[in-house]
Amino acid sequence: MPNLKAIYISVGMLAGLVLLGCGDQQRASAKADLAQTVVRPIDTKALGLQNLVSFDLYVDRQTVHAAFVATLSSGKQPYIAYLHSEDGGLHWSPPAVLSEQFPQPVEAKIGNDIQIAAAGDKLLIVWQTTGELPGMGPLLAIHSNDAGKTWQQGAKPTGSDADQSHHELLADQEGRFHAVWLDDRDENGYQGLRYARSSDVGNSWELAQTIDDSSCSCCWNRMLLRADGKLNTLYRDMKPRDMALAQSADGGASWQRLSTVGEFNWIFDGCPHNGGGLTVAGDGSLHSLVWTGADNQVGLYHMQSADGGKSWAPLQRIGETGAFHADIAFGAGRLVAVWDALGPEGSKVFVSESADSGGHWSAAKPLSLSGGSATFPRIVATSTGLLAMWLEQTPAGKQWSAAVLQ
């Protein structure tokens, strides 16, 4: 894979890092074409952590912000923390524990993740709490006005205690925070895609409205802000179960369903638990990664739009048939896609790049280290390159792993 170098980081809980040389010959030889340096964390038992169950990343200016949820070895209340990196993911701050100040039960899990967004020193984190039934509950918002030094509880984006899930956050150039999520408030028997905006870092919410009153109920949503100020949300529709793009040209005051992103006409009475990826390239074109289970088309596809999301073409299969959860980002002059795929040795995370705005893609290369099941990759563009992160099963439990791509 030309021009793509990876520095591997096994983050664990990112409490500290120990730099290793090239002594690990087995891993180094397996990744000789990509790996520059292997980095491993200190023993996570020092923090009493066992499994990482949910995470999110957000890049604002020079800073990569992250929030995560983990289980404690003691089996007590889940551990929720915030941390940040000023060098594209090579080094991280110690985790700032949030669960001690906000001890509400947590329903966050991979695919229905804790979410974070940032605008300068203003940070907003939202996660799903436990309601009357396990796995369901209202959203909780907390915010910081001093770059994460102190935190306060804000208002619920939904304005109610009804069950919500699969939320997504984004901050715009004016420091306003935008949120989308799923709930069934319309009582039509379906989940719907909802929206609200906050101009005071989550202390209050405005413009609450329904974007689509019938959407798939178990797939994550992705938001994107274009340079022209248009807000975009990629979500899975109801009938058919294809992905759709909704767009707002007035800062969230009104929304319209703009297009179907991959017209597979997939009729499915269920949920694939799989959202999509959305990014904008240097030439202004929109790019998506979507998965479908449609007959004779099962797989992961890349599509691009040169008209702001009104139409999408061409369909390009990414990875083999088993490619499933995926994400995409544009950075360092190229598009980079990451995804997981189940094989005979378990699930692995793969990467591919395109230097011509999606016209051609390089052969897929594994990112995750061998010997563990790796799933649910995310990728973001940073000030120094790109950062991919995912969950990886190890003998010590489910850990957070990453690759810094330069």
C-alpha positions in Angstrom: 0.0 0.0 0.0 2.0 3.0 -1.2 2.3 6.1 1.0 0.4 4.6 3.9 2.5 4.0 7.0 0.9 2.9 10.3 2.1 3.3 13.9 0.2 0.8 15.9 -1.1 1.7 19.3 -2.8 -0.8 21.7 -4.6 1.8 23.7 -6.2 -0.4 26.4 -7.4 2.4 28.7 -4.7 4.8 27.6 -3.6 5.5 31.1 0.0 5.5 29.9 2.2 4.2 27.1 5.4 2.2 26.9 7.3 2.5 23.6 8.8 -0.7 22.3 11.5 -1.3 19.8 11.5 -4.0 17.1 12.0 -6.8 19.5 8.7 -8.3 18.7 9.9 -10.0 15.5 6.7 -12.0 14.8 4.5 -9.0 14.8 7.0 -6.7 13.1 7.6 -9.1 10.2 3.8 -9.6 9.7 3.4 -5.9 9.4 6.7 -4.9 7.9 5.0 -3.0 5.1 3.0 -0.8 7.4 4.3 -0.8 11.0 6.8 1.8 12.1 6.6 1.5 15.9 4.6 -0.8 18.2 3.2 0.9 21.3 1.5 -0.9 24.2 -0.2 0.4 27.3 0.7 -0.2 30.9 -1.2 -2.9 32.7 -4.9 -2.0 32.6 -5.4 -3.8 35.9 -3.9 -0.7 37.5 -7.1 1.1 36.7 -9.3 -1.9 37.6 -10.6 -2.1 34.0 -11.6 -5.2 32.1 -13.5 -4.7 28.9 -14.0 -1.6 26.8 -17.6 -1.6 25.5 -18.1 1.8 23.8 -16.1 4.7 22.4 -16.2 7.8 20.2 -13.7 10.2 18.6 -14.0 13.8 17.5 -11.4 16.1 16.0 -11.5 19.8 16.6 -8.6 21.9 15.3 -5.4 20.3 16.6 -7.0 18.1 19.2 -8.4 14.6 19.0 -11.1 14.2 21.7 -12.3 10.7 22.9 -14.8 9.3 25.3 -15.2 5.7 26.3 -17.2 3.3 28.5 -15.5 0.3 30.1 -16.4 -2.4 32.6 -14.6 -2.6 35.9 -13.0 -5.8 37.1 -15.0 -5.5 40.3 -18.2 -5.6 38.3 -19.4 -2.3 39.7 -20.8 0.8 37.9 -19.3 1.1 34.4 -16.2 3.4 34.0 -16.8 6.4 31.8 -13.9 8.7 30.9 -12.7 11.5 28.7 -9.2 12.0 27.2 -7.5 13.9 24.4 -4.5 13.9 22.2 -2.6 16.8 20.7 -0.4 14.9 18.3 -2.9 12.9 16.2 -3.2 10.0 18.6 0.4 9.2 19.3 0.1 10.3 22.9 -2.9 10.8 25.1 -3.8 12.6 28.3 -4.6 10.5 31.4 -8.3 9.5 31.4 -10.5 11.9 33.3 -13.1 9.8 35.1 -16.7 11.0 34.6 -18.7 8.1 36.0 -18.0 9.1 39.6 -19.6 12.5 39.1 -22.4 11.2 36.9 -23.2 7.6 38.3 -26.3 7.0 36.3 -26.7 3.5 34.8 -25.2 3.3 31.3 -26.7 1.5 28.3 -23.9 2.5 25.9 -22.5 -0.3 23.8 -20.6 -0.6 20.6 -22.9 0.4 17.7 -25.0 2.5 20.2 -22.0 4.4 21.5 -21.3 7.2 23.9 -20.8 10.4 21.7 -18.6 13.4 22.0 -18.3 16.7 20.1 -16.0 19.8 20.7 -15.8 23.4 19.7 -12.6 25.0 21.2 -12.8 24.6 25.0 -16.5 23.6 24.8 -17.1 19.8 25.1 -20.4 17.9 25.0 -20.8 14.2 25.8 -24.0 12.3 25.5 -24.8 8.6 26.4 -27.9 6.5 26.8 -28.9 5.7 30.4 -31.1 2.9 31.7 -34.9 3.3 31.6 -37.7 1.2 32.9 -36.5 -1.8 30.8 -32.9 -3.0 30.3 -31.3 -1.8 27.1 -33.7 1.2 26.9 -33.7 4.6 28.4 -33.3 8.4 27.9 -30.1 10.3 26.8 -27.9 12.1 29.3 -25.9 15.1 28.3 -22.9 16.5 30.2 -20.7 19.5 29.1 -17.5 21.3 29.9 -16.6 24.9 29.2 -13.0 24.6 30.2 -11.5 21.9 27.9 -12.6 19.1 30.1 -11.3 20.3 33.5 -14.8 20.4 35.0 -18.1 19.0 33.9 -21.8 19.8 34.5 -25.0 18.0 33.6 -27.0 19.6 30.9 -30.6 19.2 29.5 -31.8 16.1 27.7 -31.6 16.7 23.9 -34.9 15.0 23.6 -36.7 17.0 26.3 -38.2 13.9 27.7 -37.5 10.6 29.6 -38.7 8.5 26.7 -36.4 5.8 25.3 -33.8 7.1 22.9 -30.8 5.5 21.2 -28.2 5.7 18.4 -27.4 9.4 18.9 -24.8 11.4 17.1 -23.2 14.8 17.8 -21.6 17.5 15.7 -20.4 21.1 16.4 -20.4 23.8 13.8 -18.2 26.8 13.2 -20.3 29.0 15.4 -20.0 26.7 18.4 -23.5 25.3 18.2 -24.0 21.6 18.8 -26.3 19.4 16.7 -27.7 16.1 17.8 -29.7 13.3 16.0 -31.1 10.2 17.6 -33.8 7.5 17.3 -37.0 7.2 19.3 -40.6 6.2 18.7 -42.5 9.4 19.9 -44.9 9.4 16.9 -46.5 6.2 18.1 -46.7 4.9 14.5 -45.1 1.6 15.5 -41.7 2.7 14.1 -38.6 4.4 15.3 -37.9 7.7 13.8 -34.9 10.0 13.2 -35.0 13.1 15.4 -33.0 16.3 15.7 -32.2 19.2 18.1 -29.6 22.0 18.3 -28.0 23.6 21.3 -26.4 27.1 21.3 -25.2 26.8 24.9 -23.2 23.5 25.0 -26.2 21.4 26.0 -27.7 23.5 28.7 -30.8 23.9 26.6 -32.0 22.6 23.2 -33.9 24.2 20.3 -35.4 23.4 16.9 -36.5 19.9 18.1 -38.1 18.1 15.2 -38.5 14.8 13.3 -36.3 14.3 10.2 -37.9 11.0 9.3 -40.8 9.4 11.2 -39.9 5.8 10.2 -36.3 4.6 10.2 -34.5 1.5 11.0 -34.4 1.1 14.8 -31.0 -0.4 15.5 -28.4 1.3 13.2 -26.1 4.1 14.1 -26.3 7.5 12.4 -23.5 9.7 11.0 -23.4 13.5 10.8 -21.2 15.6 8.5 -20.8 19.4 8.2 -19.7 20.6 4.8 -17.6 23.7 4.1 -20.7 25.5 2.7 -22.4 25.0 6.1 -24.9 22.3 5.1 -25.6 19.6 7.7 -25.8 16.1 6.5 -27.1 13.0 8.3 -26.6 9.4 7.0 -29.1 6.9 8.4 -30.8 3.6 7.5 -34.3 4.0 6.3 -37.3 1.7 7.0 -38.8 0.6 3.7 -36.6 -0.4 2.0 -33.7 -0.9 4.4 -31.4 1.2 2.3 -29.3 4.1 3.7 -30.6 7.6 3.2 -29.2 11.1 3.4 -31.0 14.0 5.1 -29.7 17.5 4.7 -30.3 21.0 6.3 -29.1 24.2 4.6 -30.2 26.5 7.4 -28.3 25.4 10.5 -30.9 22.7 11.4 -34.0 24.8 11.2 -35.4 22.6 8.5 -34.5 19.2 7.0 -35.2 17.3 3.9 -34.6 13.7 2.9 -32.3 14.3 0.0 -31.5 10.9 -1.5 -31.1 7.1 -1.1 -27.5 6.2 -0.7 -27.3 3.0 -2.6 -30.6 2.0 -4.2 -30.5 -1.8 -3.4 -34.2 -2.0 -2.6 -33.4 -4.2 0.3 -36.6 -5.5 1.8 -35.9 -6.8 5.3 -38.1 -7.2 8.3 -35.4 -6.7 10.9 -32.3 -4.7 11.7 -28.7 -5.3 10.5 -27.2 -3.3 13.4 -25.0 -1.5 10.9 -24.9 2.1 10.0 -22.6 3.8 7.5 -19.7 6.1 7.0 -19.7 9.6 5.5 -17.0 12.1 4.6 -16.2 14.9 2.2 -13.1 14.9 0.0 -10.8 17.8 -0.9 -12.7 18.5 -4.1 -15.9 18.9 -2.2 -17.4 15.6 -3.3 -19.3 13.5 -0.7 -18.3 9.9 -0.1 -20.1 7.1 1.8 -19.6 3.5 2.9 -22.8 1.5 3.2 -23.6 -2.1 3.8 -26.5 -4.0 2.3 -27.9 -7.5 2.8 -29.9 -7.4 -0.5 -30.0 -10.7 -2.4 -27.0 -11.1 -4.8 -25.5 -7.8 -3.6 -24.6 -8.6 0.0 -21.5 -6.6 1.0 -19.9 -3.2 1.7 -19.9 -0.5 -1.0 -18.3 2.9 -1.6 -20.2 5.6 -3.4 -19.6 9.2 -4.2 -21.7 12.3 -4.9 -20.6 15.2 -7.0 -23.8 17.2 -6.6 -23.9 17.6 -2.8 -25.7 14.3 -2.0 -28.6 14.4 -4.5 -27.2 11.4 -6.4 -24.6 8.7 -5.8 -22.4 6.7 -8.1 -20.8 4.4 -8.9 -21.2 1.4 -6.7 -17.8 0.0 -5.8 -17.5 -3.1 -3.6 -15.0 -2.7 -0.8 -13.4 -5.8 0.7 -14.7 -9.3 0.4 -18.2 -10.5 1.0 -17.7 -10.7 4.7 -16.8 -6.9 5.0 -19.4 -5.5 7.5 -18.9 -2.5 9.9 -17.1 0.3 8.2 -16.0 4.0 8.3 -14.4 6.5 6.0 -12.4 9.7 6.2 -10.5 12.1 4.1 -7.0 13.3 5.2 -3.5 13.8 4.0 -4.8 14.1 0.4 -6.6 10.8 0.2 -9.7 8.8 1.1 -9.2 6.0 3.6 -11.7 3.3 4.4 -11.6 0.9 7.3 -13.9 -2.1 8.0 -14.1 -5.4 9.8 -14.5 -8.8 8.2 -15.1 -12.2 9.6 -12.6 -14.9 8.4 -11.4 -18.3 9.5 -9.2 -16.8 12.2 -11.9 -14.5 13.6 -12.8 -10.9 12.7 -10.0 -8.5 11.5 -9.9 -4.8 10.7 -8.8 -3.8 7.2 -7.8 -0.6 5.5 -7.7 0.7 1.9 -7.0 4.1 0.4 -7.8 6.1 -2.7 -5.7 8.9 -4.0 -8.1 9.9 -6.8 -11.2 10.8 -4.9 -12.6 7.2 -4.9 -11.8 6.3 -8.5 -9.5 3.5 -7.6 -8.8 1.8 -4.3 -5.7 0.0 -3.1 -5.7 -3.7 -2.2 -7.1 -4.3 1.3 -4.5 -4.6 4.1 -5.0 -5.8 7.7 -4.7 -3.2 10.4 -5.5 -5.2 13.5 -2.8 -7.4 15.0 -3.2 -11.2 14.6 -4.4 -13.4 17.4 -7.5 -11.4 18.5 -11.0 -10.7 17.2 -11.1 -7.0 16.0 -14.4 -5.2 15.3 -16.1 -1.8 14.8 -13.4 0.4 13.4 -13.6 4.2 13.3 -11.4 6.6 11.4 -10.9 10.4 11.7 -8.7 12.9 9.9 -6.3 14.7 12.3 -3.8 17.6 11.9 -1.0 15.1 11.2 -2.7 12.3 9.2 -5.5 9.9 10.1 -6.3 7.9 13.2 -8.1 4.5 13.1 -9.4 2.9 16.3 -11.3 -0.3 17.0 -12.0 -2.9 19.7 -9.8 -6.0 19.9 -10.2 -9.1 22.0 -7.1 -10.1 24.0 -6.5 -12.6 26.8 -6.8 -9.7 29.2 -10.2 -8.7 27.8 -11.6 -6.4 25.1 -9.2 -3.6 24.5 -9.0 -0.4 22.5 -6.5 -0.5 19.6 -5.4 2.1 17.1 -3.2 2.8 14.1 -1.9 6.3 13.3 -1.8 6.5 9.5 0.7 8.9 8.0 
